[in-house]
Every structure is written in structure tokens, then in C-alpha cells.
Amino acid sequence: MTRFLNQRIKSNTLINLILILVGCFCGQNLMGQVSFNSTHTSIWNRQFEQPAFVGVNSVWRTVVTYRSQWTKLEGAPQTFYLGSDIKLPLKNIGGGIFISHDRVGATAFTNAKLALSYSKHFQKSFLSAGVNFGMVNMMLNGNKITTPSSNVGVQDPLLGEGKESGVRPDIGLGMAYVHPIFEIDAFVNNVANFITTLDGDSKELNLTFGRLMGISTQFNLAMGSSPFVLNPVVLMKTDFNKYQIDAFLTTTYEKKYTFGLGYRGYNKNSSESLIILSRLSIIDNLFVSYSYDMSLNKLKNVNKGSHELSLEYNLPINYISNKSKVINHPRFL
């Protein structure tokens, strides 16, 4: 017998607008939905989802990000991210450690991973490949789930009223080619599509979330003798069933001040948000980034937009041989 789970946040407005979990039960297995969303300021720091960019520059980079989506909407997504990566004292090898925490309604996901990359340098460009491995902890709070039992007196036996949690491995792969004028990269996360088994006061519940693939391209276009550089970026993500497009157009002044606009949509009939974003160099090697989303769909009537703030510090390292030519990633200068 097939059961459908409609998880909704305890907000009358949100009930008709968003389903945080939508799945199809076959026995005790649930097919969950892949999370497409990512932070917007990560266009400057994509190491969490793209391991090929880990440790590609001669700096020790540390990034902390907080994102509050759809503010004023109870149970709306919130994201915290902390990451650090460095070019290791091994030829062409980079490494990093990353932690993220996402809370959406009745669910919370904590992801911790390690990443390694290897880069091959050419005269003006480099080719890089990376892999990451981590663990994802999922927590489901049954007290925040509304089931059909309140309407028809039927309680889903797989759902408890308390907290349930489960842990699964996560493996990701990525490749990137970077030239001073353009770059292109591709990645796949949750490659093995491991099962998350929730255990708590209910029966055992197994969930799979599918693989997530992304392809990105960026250009770094100098505007003549002007100190401005134009940076168009397009990122497409897909779980091989649905897709999401993020498109940005930013301009950078003297490598210190960046401003731009972005757009996020899920298909030709679904526009999610218009994005305003900026990145400023406060002092040497310290950057602060901010983005603001304006909803373009029906959610615009019930939320006050989404805010995201990110701090990045790049500590120069000096153990790289002076004999080796280093080609820095133009996005991370």
C-alpha cells in the first residue's frame, strides 16, 4: 500500500504554499527530495559542494555563512555553514574541512565532510579534480508534523510523535577547468545514494534522497582599461528529474568591491527569486558578502525576503616553492 507523507509547518498560511517533505512510501521506504538550494554568496566560495575548488590558491581560506530564507515565515529554512581549506605542502594537493547545518520545519540536517583536490597546472590555466567524504545526520521532529489523523482519524504507523534521527555517508566528486578568462566545472554529490535509517519511537523508516549533479560556468571579462571586471555566472543543478538554474551578473572594482544581480528558477514556469548581492574587502584578506532575495512566486505574499551574510578570511601561506608557478583561481582572488 502506498502512503503519502505531507509534512507541513504549523502555520496556516504555509500549509497551502509549501510542503517541506513530500514522499512516496513503498512498505517502509521513502523517496525524499534532493535539496537544490545553496547559498548565493557561495558563487565566490563553492568548496562545500565542489571539491575541485578546495585548496587551489596559495591561501588558507576560512568562510562562515548564515542564511535565513523567507523571513517572518514560521519554520522557514535556515542554514549555517563553516568551512576551511588550504593548499597542502604536497605538490598540487589541496585539502579542506566543512560543516553545514540546515533546519527546515520539522527536519534538520547536519553535514560534516573532508575534501581533497589535485590540480594540474598549464601555462595560463589549470585542471582540477576533487573528492569529498562525510557524514550526514538527519533529525525529524514528529511533534511538528501534521498527519491526516487530525482530519480522518488515521495515524501513519511509521511516524512517531518524538524525535527520530539517522546518519548516512556522503561522497562527492568534482572536476574544474579554470582559465583567467573563463571556467567550467561539474560535480556530483551523494554519488552512492546511501540510505538514511531513522530510528526513534516509531518503526524503522528508510529514506533515500537521490544524487545531485551541478554544472557551472563563469567568465571574467575585463572592460578595456577600466578597473571594472564583468563576471557572468550560470549554475545548473539537477537530480535527473527536476532542475534548477541560478544566473548571476556581477561587476568587480579593483578586486575589492563586487555588486550584482541574480535569478533563481526551477523551470520555464517557475521563477523562485530575484537576488541582490555584494562582496566587499573590509581590510586586506578579509571579505564580507551579503545577499537579499525577493520572492517571485506566491510566497512573496507571506514572507519578507531572504537574507544571507558571509565572512571570508584568506591567510597567505609561504611554504609553496617559489620555483613553482601558481595560477590563482580568478574567483577567489
C-alpha positions as a Markdown table, in Angstrom:
| # | Residue | x | y | z |
|---|---|---|---|---|
| 1 | Met | 0.0 | 0.0 | 0.0 |
| 2 | Thr | 1.4 | 3.4 | -1.0 |
| 3 | Arg | 1.2 | 6.1 | 1.6 |
| 4 | Phe | 1.9 | 9.8 | 1.0 |
| 5 | Leu | 3.6 | 11.9 | 3.7 |
| 6 | Asn | 2.7 | 15.6 | 3.6 |
| 7 | Gln | 4.8 | 17.4 | 6.2 |
| 8 | Arg | 3.7 | 20.9 | 6.9 |
| 9 | Ile | 4.9 | 23.6 | 9.2 |
| 10 | Lys | 2.4 | 24.7 | 11.9 |
| 11 | Ser | 1.4 | 27.8 | 10.1 |
| 12 | Asn | -2.0 | 28.1 | 8.3 |
| 13 | Thr | -0.5 | 30.3 | 5.6 |
| 14 | Leu | 2.3 | 27.9 | 4.9 |
| 15 | Ile | 0.1 | 24.8 | 4.7 |
| 16 | Asn | -1.1 | 25.8 | 1.3 |
| 17 | Leu | 2.2 | 27.1 | 0.0 |
| 18 | Ile | 5.0 | 24.7 | 0.9 |
| 19 | Leu | 5.4 | 21.0 | 1.6 |
| 20 | Ile | 8.7 | 20.5 | 3.4 |
| 21 | Leu | 8.7 | 16.8 | 2.9 |
| 22 | Val | 6.9 | 15.1 | 0.1 |
| 23 | Gly | 7.5 | 11.4 | -0.3 |
| 24 | Cys | 6.0 | 8.2 | -1.5 |
| 25 | Phe | 6.1 | 5.2 | 0.8 |
| 26 | Cys | 6.5 | 1.7 | -0.5 |
| 27 | Gly | 6.4 | -0.6 | 2.5 |
| 28 | Gln | 8.8 | 1.3 | 4.9 |
| 29 | Asn | 10.9 | 3.1 | 2.2 |
| 30 | Leu | 10.6 | 6.8 | 1.5 |
| 31 | Met | 12.0 | 8.6 | -1.5 |
| 32 | Gly | 12.8 | 12.1 | -0.3 |
| 33 | Gln | 13.6 | 15.2 | -2.4 |
| 34 | Val | 17.1 | 16.4 | -3.1 |
| 35 | Ser | 17.9 | 19.8 | -1.7 |
| 36 | Phe | 18.6 | 22.1 | -4.6 |
| 37 | Asn | 19.1 | 25.3 | -2.6 |
| 38 | Ser | 22.6 | 26.6 | -1.9 |
| 39 | Thr | 23.8 | 29.9 | -0.5 |
| 40 | His | 24.1 | 32.7 | -3.1 |
| 41 | Thr | 27.4 | 34.1 | -1.8 |
| 42 | Ser | 28.9 | 30.6 | -2.4 |
| 43 | Ile | 29.5 | 31.7 | -6.0 |
| 44 | Trp | 32.7 | 33.1 | -4.5 |
| 45 | Asn | 33.2 | 30.0 | -2.3 |
| 46 | Arg | 31.9 | 26.8 | -3.7 |
| 47 | Gln | 34.2 | 24.4 | -2.0 |
| 48 | Phe | 31.4 | 22.8 | 0.1 |
| 49 | Glu | 29.6 | 21.4 | -3.0 |
| 50 | Gln | 32.5 | 21.4 | -5.5 |
| 51 | Pro | 35.7 | 19.6 | -4.1 |
| 52 | Ala | 37.7 | 20.5 | -7.2 |
| 53 | Phe | 38.0 | 24.1 | -5.8 |
| 54 | Val | 39.5 | 23.0 | -2.5 |
| 55 | Gly | 42.9 | 24.5 | -1.8 |
| 56 | Val | 43.5 | 25.7 | -5.3 |
| 57 | Asn | 45.0 | 29.1 | -4.2 |
| 58 | Ser | 48.1 | 29.8 | -2.0 |
| 59 | Val | 46.0 | 30.9 | 0.9 |
| 60 | Trp | 44.4 | 29.3 | 4.0 |
| 61 | Arg | 40.7 | 30.3 | 3.4 |
| 62 | Thr | 38.1 | 30.2 | 6.2 |
| 63 | Val | 34.4 | 31.0 | 5.5 |
| 64 | Val | 31.4 | 31.3 | 7.8 |
| 65 | Thr | 27.9 | 31.9 | 6.4 |
| 66 | Tyr | 24.4 | 32.3 | 7.8 |
| 67 | Arg | 21.3 | 32.3 | 5.6 |
| 68 | Ser | 17.7 | 32.9 | 6.8 |
| 69 | Gln | 15.2 | 32.2 | 4.0 |
| 70 | Trp | 11.7 | 33.5 | 3.8 |
| 71 | Thr | 11.9 | 35.6 | 7.0 |
| 72 | Lys | 8.7 | 36.1 | 9.0 |
| 73 | Leu | 7.5 | 32.7 | 7.9 |
| 74 | Glu | 7.4 | 30.2 | 10.7 |
| 75 | Gly | 9.6 | 27.1 | 10.2 |
| 76 | Ala | 11.3 | 28.6 | 7.1 |
| 77 | Pro | 14.7 | 27.3 | 6.1 |
| 78 | Gln | 17.8 | 28.4 | 8.0 |
| 79 | Thr | 21.4 | 27.5 | 7.1 |
| 80 | Phe | 24.7 | 27.7 | 8.9 |
| 81 | Tyr | 28.0 | 26.9 | 7.2 |
| 82 | Leu | 31.6 | 26.8 | 8.3 |
| 83 | Gly | 34.5 | 25.8 | 6.0 |
| 84 | Ser | 38.2 | 26.0 | 5.8 |
| 85 | Asp | 40.5 | 24.8 | 3.0 |
| 86 | Ile | 44.2 | 25.2 | 2.3 |
| 87 | Lys | 46.9 | 24.3 | -0.3 |
| 88 | Leu | 48.8 | 21.5 | 1.4 |
| 89 | Pro | 52.6 | 21.2 | 1.4 |
| 90 | Leu | 52.3 | 18.5 | -1.2 |
| 91 | Lys | 52.7 | 19.2 | -4.9 |
| 92 | Asn | 49.3 | 20.2 | -6.4 |
| 93 | Ile | 47.2 | 18.9 | -3.5 |
| 94 | Gly | 44.6 | 20.8 | -1.5 |
| 95 | Gly | 42.5 | 19.9 | 1.5 |
| 96 | Gly | 39.6 | 21.2 | 3.5 |
| 97 | Ile | 37.0 | 20.5 | 6.2 |
| 98 | Phe | 33.4 | 21.7 | 6.0 |
| 99 | Ile | 30.4 | 21.7 | 8.3 |
| 100 | Ser | 26.8 | 22.8 | 7.5 |
| 101 | His | 23.5 | 22.7 | 9.4 |
| 102 | Asp | 20.1 | 23.2 | 7.7 |
| 103 | Arg | 16.9 | 23.4 | 9.6 |
| 104 | Val | 13.6 | 23.3 | 7.6 |
| 105 | Gly | 10.3 | 22.9 | 9.5 |
| 106 | Ala | 10.4 | 19.6 | 11.3 |
| 107 | Thr | 13.7 | 18.4 | 9.8 |
| 108 | Ala | 17.3 | 19.3 | 10.4 |
| 109 | Phe | 20.4 | 18.1 | 8.5 |
| 110 | Thr | 24.0 | 18.4 | 9.8 |
| 111 | Asn | 26.7 | 17.6 | 7.3 |
| 112 | Ala | 30.4 | 17.3 | 8.1 |
| 113 | Lys | 32.9 | 16.4 | 5.4 |
| 114 | Leu | 36.6 | 16.3 | 4.4 |
| 115 | Ala | 37.7 | 17.1 | 0.9 |
| 116 | Leu | 40.9 | 16.7 | -1.2 |
| 117 | Ser | 41.8 | 18.0 | -4.6 |
| 118 | Tyr | 44.6 | 17.6 | -7.2 |
| 119 | Ser | 45.4 | 20.2 | -9.8 |
| 120 | Lys | 47.4 | 20.1 | -13.0 |
| 121 | His | 48.8 | 23.5 | -14.0 |
| 122 | Phe | 49.4 | 24.7 | -17.5 |
| 123 | Gln | 50.9 | 27.9 | -18.8 |
| 124 | Lys | 47.8 | 30.1 | -18.2 |
| 125 | Ser | 45.3 | 27.7 | -16.7 |
| 126 | Phe | 44.8 | 24.6 | -14.6 |
| 127 | Leu | 42.7 | 21.4 | -14.4 |
| 128 | Ser | 41.5 | 20.2 | -11.1 |
| 129 | Ala | 39.7 | 17.2 | -9.7 |
| 130 | Gly | 38.4 | 16.6 | -6.2 |
| 131 | Val | 36.6 | 14.2 | -3.9 |
| 132 | Asn | 34.9 | 14.7 | -0.6 |
| 133 | Phe | 33.6 | 12.2 | 2.0 |
| 134 | Gly | 31.5 | 13.0 | 5.0 |
| 135 | Met | 28.5 | 12.0 | 7.2 |
| 136 | Val | 25.0 | 13.5 | 7.2 |
| 137 | Asn | 22.8 | 13.4 | 10.2 |
| 138 | Met | 19.1 | 13.9 | 9.7 |
| 139 | Met | 16.7 | 14.6 | 12.5 |
| 140 | Leu | 12.9 | 14.5 | 12.2 |
| 141 | Asn | 10.7 | 16.1 | 14.9 |
| 142 | Gly | 7.4 | 14.3 | 14.9 |
| 143 | Asn | 5.8 | 17.0 | 17.1 |
| 144 | Lys | 6.0 | 19.4 | 14.2 |
| 145 | Ile | 4.3 | 17.1 | 11.6 |
| 146 | Thr | 0.6 | 17.3 | 10.8 |
| 147 | Thr | -0.8 | 14.0 | 9.5 |
| 148 | Pro | -4.3 | 13.0 | 8.2 |
| 149 | Ser | -5.1 | 11.7 | 11.7 |
| 150 | Ser | -6.4 | 15.1 | 12.7 |
| 151 | Asn | -8.9 | 15.0 | 9.9 |
| 152 | Val | -9.9 | 11.4 | 9.3 |
| 153 | Gly | -8.6 | 9.6 | 12.4 |
| 154 | Val | -5.9 | 7.6 | 10.6 |
| 155 | Gln | -2.4 | 7.7 | 12.1 |
| 156 | Asp | 0.5 | 6.7 | 9.9 |
| 157 | Pro | 2.3 | 3.9 | 11.9 |
| 158 | Leu | 5.7 | 4.9 | 10.5 |
| 159 | Leu | 5.6 | 8.4 | 12.1 |
| 160 | Gly | 6.3 | 8.9 | 15.8 |
| 161 | Glu | 5.5 | 11.9 | 17.9 |
| 162 | Gly | 9.0 | 12.4 | 19.2 |
| 163 | Lys | 12.4 | 13.0 | 17.6 |
| 164 | Glu | 13.9 | 10.5 | 15.2 |
| 165 | Ser | 17.4 | 10.6 | 13.7 |
| 166 | Gly | 19.7 | 8.7 | 11.3 |
| 167 | Val | 23.2 | 9.0 | 9.8 |
| 168 | Arg | 24.4 | 8.2 | 6.4 |
| 169 | Pro | 27.7 | 8.5 | 4.5 |
| 170 | Asp | 28.0 | 11.1 | 1.7 |
| 171 | Ile | 30.5 | 11.0 | -1.2 |
| 172 | Gly | 31.0 | 13.8 | -3.8 |
| 173 | Leu | 33.2 | 14.2 | -6.9 |
| 174 | Gly | 34.1 | 17.2 | -8.9 |
| 175 | Met | 36.2 | 18.5 | -11.8 |
| 176 | Ala | 37.0 | 22.0 | -13.0 |
| 177 | Tyr | 39.0 | 23.8 | -15.7 |
| 178 | Val | 40.0 | 27.3 | -14.8 |
| 179 | His | 41.4 | 29.9 | -17.3 |
| 180 | Pro | 41.9 | 33.6 | -16.5 |
| 181 | Ile | 39.0 | 34.5 | -18.8 |
| 182 | Phe | 36.6 | 31.6 | -18.2 |
| 183 | Glu | 36.0 | 28.5 | -16.2 |
| 184 | Ile | 33.7 | 25.4 | -16.3 |
| 185 | Asp | 33.1 | 22.8 | -13.7 |
| 186 | Ala | 30.9 | 19.9 | -12.9 |
| 187 | Phe | 30.2 | 17.9 | -9.7 |
| 188 | Val | 28.0 | 15.1 | -8.3 |
| 189 | Asn | 27.1 | 14.8 | -4.6 |
| 190 | Asn | 25.6 | 11.8 | -2.8 |
| 191 | Val | 27.2 | 9.7 | -5.5 |
| 192 | Ala | 26.4 | 6.3 | -3.9 |
| 193 | Asn | 22.9 | 7.4 | -2.8 |
| 194 | Phe | 23.2 | 5.9 | 0.7 |
| 195 | Ile | 20.0 | 5.2 | 2.7 |
| 196 | Thr | 19.2 | 7.2 | 5.9 |
| 197 | Thr | 17.5 | 5.0 | 8.5 |
| 198 | Leu | 15.6 | 6.9 | 11.1 |
| 199 | Asp | 15.2 | 5.3 | 14.5 |
| 200 | Gly | 13.1 | 6.6 | 17.3 |
| 201 | Asp | 9.8 | 5.8 | 19.0 |
| 202 | Ser | 8.3 | 4.7 | 15.6 |
| 203 | Lys | 9.0 | 1.8 | 13.4 |
| 204 | Glu | 12.2 | 1.9 | 11.3 |
| 205 | Leu | 12.0 | 4.3 | 8.4 |
| 206 | Asn | 14.4 | 4.2 | 5.5 |
| 207 | Leu | 14.9 | 7.3 | 3.2 |
| 208 | Thr | 16.9 | 7.9 | 0.1 |
| 209 | Phe | 17.4 | 11.4 | -1.4 |
| 210 | Gly | 19.0 | 10.7 | -4.8 |
| 211 | Arg | 22.0 | 12.2 | -6.5 |
| 212 | Leu | 22.6 | 15.9 | -7.1 |
| 213 | Met | 24.6 | 17.0 | -10.2 |
| 214 | Gly | 25.7 | 20.5 | -10.9 |
| 215 | Ile | 27.3 | 22.2 | -13.9 |
| 216 | Ser | 28.7 | 25.8 | -13.7 |
| 217 | Thr | 30.4 | 28.3 | -16.0 |
| 218 | Gln | 31.8 | 31.7 | -15.3 |
| 219 | Phe | 33.5 | 34.4 | -17.3 |
| 220 | Asn | 36.0 | 37.1 | -16.1 |
| 221 | Leu | 35.7 | 39.9 | -18.7 |
| 222 | Ala | 38.0 | 42.9 | -18.4 |
| 223 | Met | 36.3 | 46.2 | -19.5 |
| 224 | Gly | 39.1 | 47.7 | -21.5 |
| 225 | Ser | 41.4 | 49.8 | -19.4 |
| 226 | Ser | 38.7 | 50.2 | -16.8 |
| 227 | Pro | 39.3 | 48.9 | -13.3 |
| 228 | Phe | 36.0 | 47.0 | -13.6 |
| 229 | Val | 35.6 | 43.3 | -14.4 |
| 230 | Leu | 32.3 | 41.8 | -15.5 |
| 231 | Asn | 31.5 | 38.3 | -14.1 |
| 232 | Pro | 28.5 | 36.4 | -15.6 |
| 233 | Val | 27.9 | 33.1 | -13.8 |
| 234 | Val | 25.4 | 30.3 | -14.6 |
| 235 | Leu | 24.9 | 27.3 | -12.4 |
| 236 | Met | 22.5 | 24.4 | -13.2 |
| 237 | Lys | 21.6 | 21.7 | -10.7 |
| 238 | Thr | 19.6 | 18.6 | -11.3 |
| 239 | Asp | 18.6 | 15.3 | -9.6 |
| 240 | Phe | 17.9 | 13.9 | -13.1 |
| 241 | Asn | 14.2 | 14.5 | -12.6 |
| 242 | Lys | 14.0 | 18.2 | -12.0 |
| 243 | Tyr | 16.4 | 21.1 | -12.5 |
| 244 | Gln | 17.3 | 24.5 | -11.0 |
| 245 | Ile | 19.0 | 27.4 | -12.7 |
| 246 | Asp | 20.9 | 30.1 | -10.9 |
| 247 | Ala | 22.2 | 33.0 | -13.0 |
| 248 | Phe | 24.3 | 36.0 | -11.8 |
| 249 | Leu | 25.8 | 39.1 | -13.3 |
| 250 | Thr | 28.3 | 40.9 | -11.1 |
| 251 | Thr | 30.9 | 43.5 | -11.6 |
| 252 | Thr | 34.1 | 43.9 | -9.5 |
| 253 | Tyr | 36.0 | 47.1 | -8.9 |
| 254 | Glu | 39.8 | 46.8 | -8.3 |
| 255 | Lys | 39.3 | 43.2 | -7.0 |
| 256 | Lys | 37.8 | 44.6 | -3.8 |
| 257 | Tyr | 34.2 | 45.6 | -4.3 |
| 258 | Thr | 31.7 | 43.4 | -6.1 |
| 259 | Phe | 28.0 | 44.1 | -6.8 |
| 260 | Gly | 25.4 | 42.3 | -8.9 |
| 261 | Leu | 22.1 | 40.7 | -9.5 |
| 262 | Gly | 20.9 | 37.1 | -9.7 |
| 263 | Tyr | 18.0 | 35.0 | -10.6 |
| 264 | Arg | 16.8 | 31.6 | -9.5 |
| 265 | Gly | 14.2 | 29.5 | -11.3 |
| 266 | Tyr | 13.2 | 25.8 | -11.3 |
| 267 | Asn | 11.8 | 25.5 | -14.8 |
| 268 | Lys | 10.3 | 27.7 | -17.5 |
| 269 | Asn | 7.1 | 28.0 | -15.5 |
| 270 | Ser | 8.6 | 28.5 | -12.0 |
| 271 | Ser | 10.6 | 31.7 | -11.0 |
| 272 | Glu | 11.8 | 31.5 | -7.4 |
| 273 | Ser | 13.6 | 34.7 | -6.6 |
| 274 | Leu | 15.5 | 37.8 | -7.7 |
| 275 | Ile | 18.8 | 38.3 | -5.9 |
| 276 | Ile | 20.8 | 41.4 | -5.0 |
| 277 | Leu | 24.3 | 40.6 | -3.8 |
| 278 | Ser | 27.6 | 42.3 | -2.9 |
| 279 | Arg | 31.1 | 41.4 | -1.7 |
| 280 | Leu | 33.4 | 43.9 | 0.0 |
| 281 | Ser | 37.0 | 43.8 | 1.1 |
| 282 | Ile | 37.0 | 45.4 | 4.6 |
| 283 | Ile | 40.7 | 45.0 | 5.2 |
| 284 | Asp | 43.4 | 43.1 | 3.5 |
| 285 | Asn | 42.3 | 39.4 | 3.0 |
| 286 | Leu | 39.0 | 39.9 | 4.8 |
| 287 | Phe | 35.8 | 39.9 | 2.8 |
| 288 | Val | 32.2 | 40.3 | 3.8 |
| 289 | Ser | 29.4 | 39.2 | 1.5 |
| 290 | Tyr | 25.6 | 39.8 | 1.7 |
| 291 | Ser | 22.7 | 38.8 | -0.5 |
| 292 | Tyr | 19.0 | 39.6 | -0.4 |
| 293 | Asp | 16.3 | 37.5 | -2.1 |
| 294 | Met | 12.9 | 38.9 | -3.3 |
| 295 | Ser | 10.4 | 36.1 | -3.9 |
| 296 | Leu | 8.8 | 36.0 | -7.4 |
| 297 | Asn | 6.3 | 33.3 | -6.7 |
| 298 | Lys | 3.2 | 33.1 | -4.3 |
| 299 | Leu | 5.5 | 33.1 | -1.3 |
| 300 | Lys | 6.1 | 36.8 | -1.8 |
| 301 | Asn | 2.8 | 37.5 | -0.2 |
| 302 | Val | 3.7 | 35.8 | 3.1 |
| 303 | Asn | 7.5 | 36.5 | 3.7 |
| 304 | Lys | 9.9 | 39.4 | 4.0 |
| 305 | Gly | 12.6 | 38.1 | 1.7 |
| 306 | Ser | 15.7 | 36.0 | 2.4 |
| 307 | His | 18.9 | 37.3 | 3.9 |
| 308 | Glu | 22.4 | 35.9 | 3.8 |
| 309 | Leu | 25.7 | 37.1 | 5.4 |
| 310 | Ser | 29.1 | 35.6 | 4.9 |
| 311 | Leu | 32.6 | 36.3 | 6.2 |
| 312 | Glu | 35.7 | 35.1 | 4.5 |
| 313 | Tyr | 39.3 | 35.4 | 5.6 |
| 314 | Asn | 42.3 | 34.4 | 3.4 |
| 315 | Leu | 45.6 | 33.9 | 5.3 |
| 316 | Pro | 48.5 | 33.9 | 2.9 |
| 317 | Ile | 50.8 | 30.9 | 3.2 |
| 318 | Asn | 54.5 | 30.9 | 2.3 |
| 319 | Tyr | 55.6 | 27.3 | 2.2 |
| 320 | Ile | 54.9 | 26.9 | -1.6 |
| 321 | Ser | 58.1 | 26.7 | -3.6 |
| 322 | Asn | 59.0 | 29.9 | -5.4 |
| 323 | Lys | 60.1 | 27.7 | -8.3 |
| 324 | Ser | 56.5 | 26.5 | -8.9 |
| 325 | Lys | 54.3 | 28.8 | -10.8 |
| 326 | Val | 50.9 | 29.3 | -9.1 |
| 327 | Ile | 47.9 | 30.2 | -11.1 |
| 328 | Asn | 45.3 | 31.5 | -8.7 |
| 329 | His | 41.6 | 30.9 | -9.3 |
| 330 | Pro | 40.2 | 34.3 | -10.5 |
| 331 | Arg | 37.0 | 33.9 | -8.5 |
| 332 | Phe | 39.0 | 33.6 | -5.2 |
| 333 | Leu | 41.5 | 36.5 | -5.6 |
